[in-house]
Amino acid sequence: MSRTRPRGKPLPCIHARQRGAVAIIVGLMIAVLVGFIGLALDLGKLYVSKSELQNRADACALAAARDLTGATPLTVSEAAGFTAGARNLVLFQGKLEQQPGITSTEAVTYTDSLANPFLDRNSVTYPLNTIKYVKCEVSRAGIANWFAQALNALPGTNIGPSTVAAFAVATTTSAQTTCAIPVFVCKADTATPPVPGGYTIGQWLTTKAGTADVQDLSYGGGNFGWADLSGGTSAKDLANQLKGAGQCNLPATGAQIGTTGNKASIADEWNSRFGIVKGSTVGVTDFTGFAYTPTSWKAQSNAYSGTSTDTKGVTQSNFLANRKAYAPYQGDTAAGLTTQGTTASGPTYQAGADRRLVLAPIVDCSPLGTPGAHQVTVKGWACLLMLDPMQKGGANDTVHLEYRGDSSMPGSPCATQGMPGASTGVGPLVPVLVQ
């Protein structure tokens, strides 16, 4: 006997017991997908934060290494590192006070060798003049996730705030490329008259035909302190170096250099660095054109960072202050000069460059004591400040340079000129990352 379904009665649903399972699976899948998408976004956020922290550490280390002078307290180096690092914001260029829950740690440490431990400035036992390396370490903790916490819904998962850290190590090394102006400075013991014990930082040196000050570059037979570092001999070669970047491919120590003659025709190119335009001569000016002469700076020393008055007793701003203020050339009357040029406008100075802190070769001037055309031997490189514009002819054709030390001396204001990598040790020291 067969069993038959009564007419009009529906078949029983064998899947009725599975109703709602798909919704549960989809819900779980959505949670997982959101979690993994959030994980990718959160990892991207941490990657950006890591890059920003590395920039901060690099800037800190380079700035701190720049002030490893051997004489300057480490507090100066540490402060320079923190200040430079602080300009590189972290977490999408946000300020720390705008990031609730985020904590920050930053440290600057020092060592005399990469084989020795880094110590903070209060724990350093190495002599200051042996410290060569500085390390900056930075971190951010408490970085909340955007989406990854959704994975905490999964059994055994506990994803909390993240921490990101970075470090950098820097030192100083000789520059590969530096640019110099085409004048030379006599080695102190070969100057006329000799300078026992060498020049002092801040000392004024007289160039052109002056004989009143310690440094006299006018020697018999038409010899003069011009030095065409490119190997040329004409005034045009010297003018191009003054109006342009200078001579950047420097002759090696021991090379013979020298260009005879008073070369007064290059006054316009010299003065272009002060923002004084005459005729068709136009060049890049310094950030300030303020001139320092016995009239405007009665102290006649350390116009770079010192204090002085003019001949009327009025306190004058030093070079650093005037550079910060983009101070123009004060004019011939105030400076006690006769340049007969036109002073550049304010925006011209603001768009200027470091054009008055320059390099020049230190040479053995002994051969220049006798008449005739001579060349002289390069002994090193000096960092100098161009103090005043040039005048043409007569007794007022003297210009001054301020000695700011050997260019490779730690703490030299010329230390940021050039690219690192020289194997000869010529030129100023520049900061460079090593780790």
NORMOZI-V535030 format. One line per field, one symbol per residue. ss: DSSP state (h for helix, s for strand, l for the rest). phi: phi as a letter, one per 30 degrees, with the letter a starting at -180 (. if undefined). A space follows every 10 residues. Layout:
# NORMOZI-V535030
ss->???
phi->???
This chain:
# NORMOZI-V535030
ss->llllllllll lllllhhhll hhhhhhhhhh hhhhhhhhhh hhhhhhhhhh hhhhhhhhhh hhhhhhllll lllhhhhhhh hhhhhhllls lllslhhhll llssssssss slllllllss lllllllhhh llssssssss sssllllhhh hhhlllllll lsssssssss ssssssslls sssssslhhh llllllllll llssssllll llllllllsl llsllsllll llllhhhhhh hhhlllslll lllllsslsl lllhhhhhhh hhlllsssll sllllsllll llllllllll sllllllssl llllssllhh hhhhhlllll lhhhhlllll lssllhhhhh llslllssss sssslhhhhl lllllsssss ssssssllll lllhhhllls ssssssllll llllllllss llllllllss sssll
phi->.ccbdeeicd ddddcddcdj dddddddddd dddddddddd dddddddddd ddddeddddd dddddecdci bdeddddddd dddddddcdb ihhcdedcbe idcbbbbbbb acaddcddbd ddcdcdeedc dcbbccbbab ciddddbddd ddddeicbcc ecbbbabbbb bbbdddbbcb cdbccdeedc dbddceiidc djddccchcd bdcdcbccce iidadcbddc jdbcdddddd dddcdjcccd ddejdcbkbd jdhddcedde dddciccbic dbbdcddbce ccbedcbddh ahddbdbabc dciddcdddd ddddchdded jddddibbch ccdddeeddd cdadccdbca dcbddedddc djdbcbcdcl bccbcdcbdc cciidccdbb bcdcjddcde iddddcdjcd kdccidjddb dbdcb
